[in-house]
Each structure stands twice: as structure tokens, then as C-alpha cells.
């Protein structure tokens, strides 16, 4: 088979991707590693899953302690190999152990659970982020620039730095710690069969148990959940509720038979035990009584009375729908994070902008485009933003807009093309430029992340069924709606662009209409057919 493995260009991800590629090549498979830019984002799961759903690559490797417990429709964990060391390792300067580290020492680590576990043993420590990489932080400890690093023992082993470990943190780690999972699309049955040979049943059952316990607990932000299961004749599970302030830990332990069915029951029983003791109330005020539910609102067949949700910031699409007489709420469910980058746009023959967000990010970074460089824009909104900054746009699609429209317009030739854009940008655009003869490179200057929670007024309107349709204009927006709102059968879904269509199809969301381009007029006509067509269905 030809198998594409998606991986971020971080030290741990590179090591694991190359190890899997070596194993697959040893079985005569053709393997390509598709590298995603390392944005130093602690949560890369969404980026990898978006790439799978868009068909950017075929396999993603996840650290199981970071994978959300809610599955993504259309994707499957084909294998969870034998788990490495599940402990958190302490790497102290000059061989120092955690117990003998001086007060106010600087420890590089990440995550509230690790910090809480350290704080329980040594309360007077200074914490710094584990950046820019695990390798670099370990080098800083060796050079005396940091006092210690606390990280996953399995991650340290993956990059071959076990000799740096001087101690272990003797507390339960996050559910799934030390284990990795190979995820792919559930429709790729032949690939699932290939990957399943790497699955370790004992590890899978233990990880399922730990994750089931975590999924069944709705704890506050002032505590973390640690869990560890062992399968040896009997399946045993320990779950800890660990307050971040270092106060007393609440623990539950349970044992059951060892089947996969019992794994979930074991996790749920441990969670129920902790709930009865008030685990979910720690750090929370009493919840108000729920209000009675309103009756279901009749669905309109009048476009002028339709209420439309666009889960992104204001733009040409929202304004175009309003100009057609519709009531539109544009509510971003993602935030744009500008990245710290060392690259520049110097020596570029072309600079290509694939979104208005990219233009805004360049402005916020304080960058200016080289005077002789030609500029390309994906569509009119992006072009307008560039003109507002004083630039001339040399290339812009004349029919529709989007990545494919821009590629069709782009002439064959040579030279250097830089694409300052999203770390989530599909690799097809850069590959298309390279196929035309250019030395093209993505410069990731921002990334999009789902916000922590949707605005309460939006959640209320969504749950009350006040929207007639939702317009999804990107794959990442589709995942944000899945995560923050969930899909309603009484809200029609309109897909705009190839990325949104691919993701919605693979997460099994029924789409009422697909717009091939980002021209508002096309979406308006789709909505007209969908909304007014309800009269015929009735």
C-alpha cells in the first residue's frame, strides 16, 4: 500500500512518525510522511484530525493522554500499541532528584496535572513552559540554564534521552499516559487491517478503562483527573482527583474482569464512586434549577424570516446573506492565534495570501512585503485587505474564489513563492504551486483553535432551535461546531468550499446543499432552495 503518515515537525512527533514509517516499509509498504508545521501548540489533535478528514494524509499518531474522550465520527483508532512507561519523569540538573531540588528552582513542564503532582511534593517551585521543544529543554538542563524538566517518560524515551532521567514523579499520570494511538478514516478498511497488527490488547483495554473514567467525570477547572489501569488476571484501576492547589487527593480503586466490555464498566464505576463523594462539586458553585423547555418552533418557509448562523467572524459571506434579506448571526467559534515566527518574506518572487486572516496576521506581526514582490490573493475579501494596507494585488481569481480557483489562474513558471498563512492550510495549495514549477513554501504565521466554550446566548439560541440553517465555510469550523454545539436535525447545514464538504461528509453530517465557491450569491440561492423547499416537503 501507499500510506501517508501525518506528523508535526516536533522532536517527539518526528521520532514516532519515522519509527512507524520504518515498520511499515519493513513490510513492503510505500510510506510518505506529510509534515505539518510545528506551531508549538500544546493541542495538536484537532490539526491532525482535520488533516485526516480532508484526506491530507492517511494515518495520524496521537499521544493517548491528549486525545479527547469524545470520538470524531468518521475516524477510528486502528491500533494502540504496547504502552511505554506511563510515569512522568524528572530530569534534574547535575543528577538532582526532585526531593533534593532547592526551593524556587525553575522546572520546565506543561499541563496542570503535572504541575499539581509536583506541587504536592514540592510546593515552592517555579514553573516555565516546556518550549520550544523537549530536546531543547533537556539541553538547557544539561547546560545549567534550567533546573529540571518534568515530562512523559515515554516521550523522553522516544527521542533517545533516557539518560537524562534522574527521578520519577510518584503520582498517577493522565489517562492514557505512555500510550500512542494510530488513527485513520473508518472507511479505509484495508489500512485498518494493516495497522491493527500493531495493536496490543492489554494496552488497549487499560487505556479504554482510564479514558472511560475520565469521560464519566465532569470536574471543574481547579482539579485534574489522573488514572492508571493494569491488566494482570484482573483489571485494576486507580483514579485520582487532584486539586491544583496541592490539597488532598480523592482516590478510587476498583477491580473487574478483563474484557473490553468490562473496561468501560470499570471506568464508569470508579467515576460513580468519586461522584458520590462530591468530586464534581469541587471548585463549583451550586447549579441553578433548569428552566422548563419551550415548545419546538415551527420551521419557516420564508427566506426573509429565516435565521442563519455562520460560525466565524464577520465577512463578505455574512454581509452577502444580509443583503439578500436574511437574518444572520456571525459568531466565531474559533480564535486566531498569531504565532511567533523567525522566518521572513525576503527574497520571495511571489507572496500568496489564502485568507484575510493571513493579511491581518502579517499586519500584527509588523511585516512588510518586499517592494518588487508580486502579490496573489485568494479572493476579493483578501484582496481588499491587502489594498487597505497599500499593496497592489497582481493575481486574483476572476471566476469564483478559493484555493483551486487561484491555482487555475496561476501561470506556470519558476521562482520562490512564500505562503504566509494558517498552520492548518491544506498542503494541496503549496503542492499545486510546486507542480507548476515554483519553489513554494508555507510560512505558518497563525493557527485557528476552537474557543473553550460557545457564548451562552448562542448555546441558548441553538438549543432552543431558533436557527433555520448553519453555513459551514471551512473544515475547522465544522469540527468547532461538533465540539461546542453539536448538530441538530432541525437545522439545515450548508457547506461552502471543498474543505468543509470533505469534513462534513466524513463526520456523517447530512448536508442540505453544497456551494463550490465562496461567492455569497451561490450560498444565497442554496438557502433559498432549502428554506422555500420546505413548503413542498410539508
C-alpha positions as CSV (number, residue, x, y, z in Angstrom):
1,X,0.0,0.0,0.0
2,X,0.9,3.7,-0.3
3,X,0.5,5.2,3.1
4,X,0.8,8.8,4.1
5,X,1.6,9.5,7.8
6,X,0.8,12.9,9.1
7,X,3.1,14.3,11.8
8,X,4.1,17.6,13.3
9,X,7.7,18.7,13.0
10,X,8.4,18.4,16.7
11,X,11.1,16.2,18.1
12,X,8.7,13.6,19.7
13,X,6.3,13.5,16.7
14,X,9.2,13.2,14.2
15,X,10.7,10.3,16.2
16,X,7.4,8.4,16.4
17,X,6.4,9.0,12.7
18,X,9.8,7.8,11.5
19,X,9.5,4.7,13.7
20,X,6.1,3.8,12.3
21,X,7.3,4.5,8.7
22,X,10.3,2.2,9.3
23,X,8.0,-0.6,10.5
24,X,5.6,-0.2,7.5
25,X,8.4,0.0,5.0
26,X,9.8,-3.2,6.5
27,X,6.5,-4.8,5.3
28,X,7.0,-3.5,1.8
29,X,4.5,-0.6,2.1
30,X,5.4,2.7,0.4
31,X,5.3,5.4,3.1
32,X,5.4,9.2,2.8
33,X,5.5,11.4,5.9
34,X,3.5,14.6,5.5
35,X,5.0,17.1,7.8
36,X,2.8,19.7,9.5
37,X,4.4,22.9,10.7
38,X,5.2,22.8,14.4
39,X,3.3,25.7,15.9
40,X,4.3,24.7,19.4
41,X,0.7,24.3,20.1
42,X,0.0,22.0,23.0
43,X,-3.2,20.7,21.5
44,X,-2.4,19.4,18.0
45,X,-5.1,16.7,17.9
46,X,-7.6,18.9,16.1
47,X,-5.0,19.8,13.4
48,X,-4.2,16.1,12.8
49,X,-7.8,15.1,12.7
50,X,-8.7,17.9,10.3
51,X,-5.9,16.6,8.0
52,X,-7.3,13.1,8.1
53,X,-10.9,14.2,7.4
54,X,-9.6,16.4,4.5
55,X,-7.6,13.5,3.1
56,X,-4.3,15.3,3.5
57,X,-2.8,12.1,4.8
58,X,-4.0,8.6,5.9
59,X,-2.6,8.0,9.5
60,X,-2.1,10.2,12.5
61,X,-0.2,9.3,15.6
62,X,-1.6,10.5,18.9
63,X,-0.4,10.5,22.4
64,X,-3.4,8.9,24.1
65,X,-3.3,11.1,27.2
66,X,-4.1,14.1,24.9
67,X,-6.9,12.7,22.8
68,X,-10.3,14.0,23.7
69,X,-12.6,11.3,25.1
70,X,-15.4,12.2,22.7
71,X,-14.8,10.3,19.4
72,X,-14.9,12.0,16.0
73,X,-17.4,10.4,13.6
74,X,-15.6,9.0,10.5
75,X,-12.4,8.3,12.3
76,X,-11.2,5.2,14.2
77,X,-8.3,4.3,16.4
78,X,-7.0,1.3,14.4
79,X,-4.3,0.4,16.9
80,X,-3.0,1.2,20.4
81,X,0.5,-0.4,20.5
82,X,2.2,-1.7,23.6
83,X,2.4,1.1,26.1
84,X,5.7,2.5,27.2
85,X,6.4,3.9,30.7
86,X,3.3,5.7,31.9
87,X,5.1,7.7,34.5
88,X,6.2,11.3,34.5
89,X,10.0,11.5,34.6
90,X,12.1,14.1,36.4
91,X,15.3,15.3,34.7
92,X,17.3,17.3,37.2
93,X,20.5,19.3,36.7
94,X,23.7,17.6,37.8
95,X,21.7,14.4,38.6
96,X,19.5,16.1,41.2
97,X,16.3,14.3,42.4
98,X,13.0,16.0,42.9
99,X,13.2,15.7,46.7
100,X,16.6,17.5,46.9
101,X,15.9,20.3,44.4
102,X,16.3,23.7,46.1
103,X,13.2,25.8,46.6
104,X,12.3,28.3,43.9
105,X,14.0,26.1,41.3
106,X,12.8,26.6,37.7
107,X,11.1,23.5,36.3
108,X,10.1,23.2,32.6
109,X,6.8,21.3,32.2
110,X,3.4,21.6,30.8
111,X,-0.2,20.8,31.9
112,X,-2.0,21.5,35.2
113,X,-1.9,17.8,36.2
114,X,1.9,17.6,36.1
115,X,2.3,20.8,38.0
116,X,-0.3,19.7,40.6
117,X,1.6,16.4,41.1
118,X,4.9,18.3,41.6
119,X,3.3,20.8,43.9
120,X,2.1,18.0,46.2
121,X,5.7,17.0,46.8
122,X,7.5,20.4,46.5
123,X,5.2,23.4,46.8
124,X,7.9,26.1,46.4
125,X,8.8,25.7,42.7
126,X,8.7,28.0,39.7
127,X,7.2,26.6,36.5
128,X,8.0,27.6,33.0
129,X,6.6,26.3,29.7
130,X,8.2,23.3,28.0
131,X,9.3,25.3,25.0
132,X,10.5,25.3,22.2
133,X,10.9,21.6,22.4
134,X,11.6,18.7,24.8
135,X,15.1,18.2,23.3
136,X,15.9,21.9,23.7
137,X,14.7,22.0,27.4
138,X,16.8,18.9,28.2
139,X,19.8,20.6,26.6
140,X,19.1,23.7,28.8
141,X,19.1,21.5,31.9
142,X,22.5,20.0,30.9
143,X,23.9,23.5,30.3
144,X,22.6,24.7,33.7
145,X,20.1,27.1,32.2
146,X,17.2,25.3,33.7
147,X,17.0,23.3,37.0
148,X,14.8,20.5,35.8
149,X,12.4,19.1,33.2
150,X,9.3,17.0,34.0
151,X,7.8,15.3,31.0
152,X,6.4,11.9,29.9
153,X,8.9,9.2,30.4
154,X,7.7,7.7,27.1
155,X,8.3,10.9,25.2
156,X,11.8,11.1,26.6
157,X,12.5,7.6,25.5
158,X,11.1,8.3,22.0
159,X,13.8,10.9,21.4
160,X,16.5,8.7,23.0
161,X,17.2,10.8,26.0
162,X,16.6,8.3,28.8
163,X,20.0,9.1,30.3
164,X,18.6,12.5,31.3
165,X,16.1,10.9,33.8
166,X,17.2,11.3,37.4
167,X,13.9,10.6,39.2
168,X,10.2,9.9,38.7
169,X,7.1,11.8,39.9
170,X,5.4,9.2,42.1
171,X,1.8,10.1,41.2
172,X,-0.8,8.8,38.8
173,X,-0.5,10.4,35.4
174,X,-3.1,11.4,32.9
175,X,-5.4,8.7,31.4
176,X,-3.6,7.1,28.5
177,X,-0.2,8.3,29.5
178,X,2.7,6.5,27.8
179,X,0.4,5.1,25.1
180,X,0.1,6.1,21.5
181,X,-2.8,5.5,19.0
182,X,-2.8,5.2,15.3
183,X,-5.9,6.9,13.9
184,X,-7.3,6.7,10.4
185,X,-10.5,7.1,8.5
186,X,-13.0,4.3,9.3
187,X,-13.7,3.9,5.5
188,X,-10.1,2.8,4.9
189,X,-10.7,-0.8,5.9
190,X,-7.5,-2.1,4.2
191,X,-5.4,0.3,6.1
192,X,-7.1,-0.5,9.3
193,X,-6.2,-4.2,8.8
194,X,-2.5,-3.2,8.2
195,X,-2.4,-1.0,11.3
196,X,-4.3,-3.4,13.6
197,X,-1.3,-5.8,13.6
198,X,0.4,-3.2,15.9
199,X,-2.4,-3.3,18.4
200,X,-1.7,-4.6,21.9
201,X,-5.0,-5.9,23.5
202,X,-3.8,-5.4,27.1
203,X,-2.8,-1.8,26.5
204,X,-6.0,-1.0,24.6
205,X,-8.2,-2.3,27.4
206,X,-6.2,-0.4,30.0
207,X,-6.4,2.8,28.0
208,X,-10.1,2.3,27.4
209,X,-10.6,1.9,31.1
210,X,-8.7,5.0,32.1
211,X,-10.4,7.1,29.4
212,X,-13.9,5.8,30.3
213,X,-13.3,7.0,33.9
214,X,-12.3,10.4,32.7
215,X,-15.2,10.7,30.3
216,X,-17.7,9.9,33.0
217,X,-16.3,12.7,35.3
218,X,-17.4,16.3,34.8
219,X,-14.9,18.0,37.1
220,X,-14.2,21.7,37.5
221,X,-11.2,23.6,36.2
222,X,-9.5,23.6,39.6
223,X,-8.8,19.9,39.6
224,X,-7.3,17.3,37.2
225,X,-8.0,13.6,36.8
226,X,-5.3,11.0,36.9
227,X,-5.9,7.4,36.1
228,X,-3.9,4.2,35.7
229,X,-5.1,0.7,34.9
230,X,-3.2,-2.6,34.9
231,X,-4.3,-5.9,33.4
232,X,-2.9,-8.9,35.2
233,X,-5.5,-11.6,35.6
234,X,-7.8,-8.9,37.0
235,X,-8.3,-5.4,35.5
236,X,-7.4,-3.0,38.3
237,X,-8.0,0.8,38.0
238,X,-6.9,3.7,40.2
239,X,-8.4,7.2,39.6
240,X,-7.2,10.3,41.4
241,X,-9.0,13.7,41.6
242,X,-6.0,16.1,42.1
243,X,-6.7,19.7,43.2
244,X,-4.3,22.1,41.5
245,X,-3.6,23.9,44.8
246,X,-1.9,20.8,46.2
247,X,-4.6,19.9,48.7
248,X,-5.8,16.4,49.5
249,X,-6.3,14.0,46.6
250,X,-9.6,12.0,46.3
251,X,-8.9,8.4,45.2
252,X,-11.0,5.5,44.0
253,X,-9.7,2.0,43.2
254,X,-11.6,-0.9,41.6
255,X,-11.0,-4.3,40.0
256,X,-13.1,-6.2,37.5
257,X,-12.7,-8.9,34.8
258,X,-10.5,-8.0,31.9
259,X,-12.7,-7.8,28.7
260,X,-13.1,-4.7,26.7
261,X,-16.8,-4.5,27.8
262,X,-15.7,-4.6,31.5
263,X,-13.1,-2.0,30.8
264,X,-15.7,0.7,30.2
265,X,-17.8,-0.5,33.2
266,X,-14.7,-0.4,35.4
267,X,-14.1,3.2,34.4
268,X,-17.7,4.2,35.0
269,X,-17.9,2.5,38.4
270,X,-14.8,4.3,39.6
271,X,-16.2,7.6,38.3
272,X,-19.5,6.9,40.1
273,X,-17.7,6.3,43.3
274,X,-15.9,9.6,43.0
275,X,-19.1,11.4,42.1
276,X,-20.9,10.2,45.2
277,X,-18.1,11.7,47.2
278,X,-18.5,15.1,45.6
279,X,-15.7,15.0,43.1
280,X,-17.6,17.0,40.5
281,X,-18.6,19.7,43.0
282,X,-15.0,20.7,43.9
283,X,-14.4,24.3,42.9
284,X,-18.0,24.8,41.7
285,X,-20.9,26.9,42.9
286,X,-24.4,25.2,43.2
287,X,-26.1,24.9,39.8
288,X,-29.4,26.8,39.3
289,X,-32.6,24.8,38.6
290,X,-33.1,24.2,34.9
291,X,-35.8,26.3,33.2
292,X,-38.7,24.4,31.5
293,X,-38.2,23.7,27.8
294,X,-40.1,25.8,25.2
295,X,-42.2,24.1,22.6
296,X,-40.5,23.4,19.2
297,X,-40.6,26.5,16.9
298,X,-42.2,25.9,13.5
299,X,-39.7,25.9,10.6
300,X,-40.1,28.9,8.3
301,X,-40.5,28.6,4.6
302,X,-40.0,32.4,4.1
303,X,-36.3,33.2,3.3
304,X,-36.7,36.7,4.8
305,X,-37.7,35.2,8.1
306,X,-35.0,32.6,8.2
307,X,-32.3,32.9,10.8
308,X,-28.9,31.8,9.7
309,X,-25.8,31.0,11.8
310,X,-22.3,31.5,10.4
311,X,-19.8,30.2,13.0
312,X,-17.0,32.6,12.1
313,X,-16.1,36.3,12.2
314,X,-18.0,38.9,10.1
315,X,-17.1,38.9,6.4
316,X,-18.3,39.1,2.9
317,X,-20.3,35.9,3.2
318,X,-22.4,37.1,6.1
319,X,-22.9,40.5,4.5
320,X,-24.0,38.9,1.2
321,X,-26.7,36.9,3.0
322,X,-27.9,40.0,4.8
323,X,-28.0,41.9,1.5
324,X,-30.4,39.2,0.3
325,X,-32.7,39.9,3.2
326,X,-31.8,37.2,5.7
327,X,-31.2,37.5,9.4
328,X,-27.6,36.4,10.0
329,X,-25.6,35.8,13.2
330,X,-21.8,35.6,12.7
331,X,-20.4,34.1,15.9
332,X,-16.8,33.0,15.8
333,X,-16.3,29.5,17.5
334,X,-12.5,29.7,16.8
335,X,-9.9,32.2,17.7
336,X,-6.9,33.2,15.6
337,X,-3.6,32.9,17.4
338,X,-0.7,34.7,15.8
339,X,2.5,32.6,16.0
340,X,6.0,33.7,16.9
341,X,8.0,33.1,13.8
342,X,11.6,33.6,12.8
343,X,11.0,33.4,9.1
344,X,10.7,36.5,6.8
345,X,9.2,37.2,3.4
346,X,12.5,38.4,1.9
347,X,13.7,37.1,-1.4
348,X,10.2,36.0,-2.4
349,X,9.2,36.4,-6.1
350,X,5.6,35.9,-5.1
351,X,3.7,36.1,-1.8
352,X,0.3,34.3,-1.8
353,X,-2.4,35.1,0.7
354,X,-5.1,32.4,1.2
355,X,-7.3,34.3,3.6
356,X,-8.0,37.7,5.1
357,X,-6.8,36.2,8.4
358,X,-3.3,35.9,6.9
359,X,-3.3,39.5,5.9
360,X,-4.4,40.5,9.4
361,X,-1.7,38.3,10.9
362,X,1.1,39.8,8.7
363,X,-0.1,43.3,9.8
364,X,0.0,42.3,13.5
365,X,3.5,40.8,13.1
366,X,4.6,44.2,11.7
367,X,5.8,42.6,8.5
368,X,6.0,44.5,5.2
369,X,6.1,42.9,1.7
370,X,9.3,43.3,-0.3
371,X,8.9,46.1,-2.9
372,X,9.5,44.0,-6.0
373,X,7.5,41.0,-4.9
374,X,4.3,40.1,-6.7
375,X,1.2,39.5,-4.6
376,X,-1.6,37.0,-5.1
377,X,-4.9,36.9,-3.2
378,X,-7.4,34.0,-2.9
379,X,-10.5,36.2,-3.3
380,X,-12.0,39.7,-3.1
381,X,-12.1,40.0,0.7
382,X,-8.4,39.1,0.9
383,X,-7.6,41.4,-1.9
384,X,-9.5,44.3,-0.3
385,X,-7.5,43.8,2.9
386,X,-4.2,43.9,1.0
387,X,-5.3,47.1,-0.8
388,X,-6.2,48.7,2.5
389,X,-2.5,48.1,3.6
390,X,-1.3,49.9,0.4
391,X,-0.4,46.8,-1.7
392,X,-1.3,46.1,-5.3
393,X,-2.7,42.7,-6.0
394,X,-1.2,41.1,-9.1
395,X,-3.2,37.9,-9.3
396,X,-6.7,37.2,-8.1
397,X,-9.3,34.6,-9.4
398,X,-11.8,36.1,-11.9
399,X,-14.3,33.3,-11.6
400,X,-15.2,32.4,-8.0
401,X,-12.6,32.3,-5.3
402,X,-10.7,29.8,-3.3
403,X,-7.5,27.7,-3.4
404,X,-8.4,25.8,-6.6
405,X,-9.6,29.0,-8.3
406,X,-6.3,30.7,-7.6
407,X,-4.3,27.7,-8.7
408,X,-6.2,27.6,-12.0
409,X,-5.2,31.2,-12.6
410,X,-1.6,30.8,-11.6
411,X,0.8,30.7,-14.5
412,X,3.5,28.0,-14.8
413,X,7.0,29.3,-14.2
414,X,9.8,29.4,-11.7
415,X,10.8,31.4,-8.7
416,X,10.2,31.4,-5.0
417,X,6.6,31.6,-3.7
418,X,6.0,32.1,0.1
419,X,2.6,31.5,1.6
420,X,2.2,33.2,4.9
421,X,-0.9,31.6,6.3
422,X,-2.6,29.2,8.7
423,X,-0.8,26.2,10.1
424,X,-4.0,24.3,9.2
425,X,-3.7,25.1,5.5
426,X,-4.2,22.0,3.4
427,X,-0.9,21.0,1.7
428,X,-2.6,20.8,-1.7
429,X,-2.1,24.5,-2.4
430,X,1.7,24.5,-1.9
431,X,1.9,21.2,-3.8
432,X,0.0,22.7,-6.6
433,X,2.4,25.6,-6.9
434,X,5.3,23.2,-6.8
435,X,3.7,21.2,-9.6
436,X,3.7,24.4,-11.7
437,X,7.5,24.7,-11.3
438,X,7.8,27.0,-8.3
439,X,9.8,26.6,-5.1
440,X,6.8,27.1,-2.8
441,X,6.8,27.1,1.0
442,X,4.2,27.6,3.7
443,X,5.2,30.1,6.4
444,X,2.8,29.4,9.3
445,X,2.0,32.7,10.9
446,X,-1.2,31.9,12.7
447,X,-3.4,29.0,13.7
448,X,-7.1,28.6,14.4
449,X,-8.3,27.0,17.7
450,X,-11.7,26.2,18.9
451,X,-12.7,28.5,21.8
452,X,-13.1,27.0,25.2
453,X,-16.9,27.4,25.2
454,X,-19.5,28.9,22.9
455,X,-21.1,32.1,24.1
456,X,-24.1,31.3,26.5
457,X,-26.5,33.3,24.4
458,X,-25.5,31.3,21.3
459,X,-25.9,28.0,23.1
460,X,-29.3,29.0,24.4
461,X,-30.5,30.0,20.9
462,X,-29.0,26.9,19.3
463,X,-30.5,24.5,21.9
464,X,-33.9,26.3,21.6
465,X,-34.0,25.6,17.8
466,X,-34.0,29.3,16.8
467,X,-31.8,28.8,13.8
468,X,-33.1,27.5,10.4
469,X,-29.6,26.9,8.9
470,X,-25.9,26.9,9.6
471,X,-23.3,27.8,7.0
472,X,-20.0,25.9,7.3
473,X,-17.2,27.5,5.3
474,X,-14.2,25.5,6.5
475,X,-13.3,22.1,7.8
476,X,-12.1,23.6,11.1
477,X,-15.4,25.4,11.6
478,X,-17.2,22.0,11.1
479,X,-15.1,20.5,13.9
480,X,-15.7,23.5,16.2
481,X,-19.5,23.2,15.8
482,X,-19.2,19.5,16.5
483,X,-17.2,20.2,19.7
484,X,-19.0,23.2,21.0
485,X,-22.6,23.0,19.8
486,X,-23.3,19.6,18.4
487,X,-25.5,19.1,15.3
488,X,-29.3,19.4,15.2
489,X,-31.5,17.5,12.8
490,X,-33.9,20.6,12.5
491,X,-31.1,22.9,11.4
492,X,-30.1,22.6,7.7
493,X,-26.4,22.5,7.0
494,X,-24.9,24.4,4.0
495,X,-21.4,23.6,3.1
496,X,-19.1,26.1,1.4
497,X,-15.9,25.0,-0.2
498,X,-14.1,21.7,-0.6
499,X,-12.6,21.5,2.9
500,X,-15.9,21.9,4.6
501,X,-17.6,19.4,2.3
502,X,-14.9,16.8,2.9
503,X,-15.0,17.1,6.6
504,X,-18.8,17.2,6.9
505,X,-19.1,14.1,4.7
506,X,-16.6,12.1,6.8
507,X,-18.2,13.1,10.2
508,X,-21.5,11.9,8.8
509,X,-23.3,15.3,8.9
510,X,-26.2,15.4,6.4
511,X,-25.7,18.5,4.1
512,X,-28.7,20.2,2.6
513,X,-26.6,22.0,0.0
514,X,-23.0,22.5,-1.2
515,X,-21.6,25.7,-2.6
516,X,-18.5,25.1,-4.7
517,X,-17.3,28.7,-4.4
518,X,-17.3,31.3,-1.7
519,X,-19.4,33.8,-3.7
520,X,-22.3,34.8,-1.4
521,X,-24.7,34.7,-4.3
522,X,-24.3,30.9,-4.6
523,X,-24.9,30.3,-0.9
524,X,-28.0,32.6,-1.1
525,X,-29.5,30.5,-3.9
526,X,-28.8,27.3,-2.0
527,X,-30.5,28.7,1.1
528,X,-33.5,29.9,-0.9
529,X,-34.0,26.4,-2.4
530,X,-33.6,24.8,1.1
531,X,-35.9,27.1,3.0
532,X,-38.6,27.7,0.4
533,X,-38.5,24.0,-0.5
534,X,-39.8,23.1,2.9
535,X,-43.3,24.2,1.8
536,X,-43.2,21.4,-0.9
537,X,-42.0,18.8,1.7
538,X,-44.8,19.8,4.1
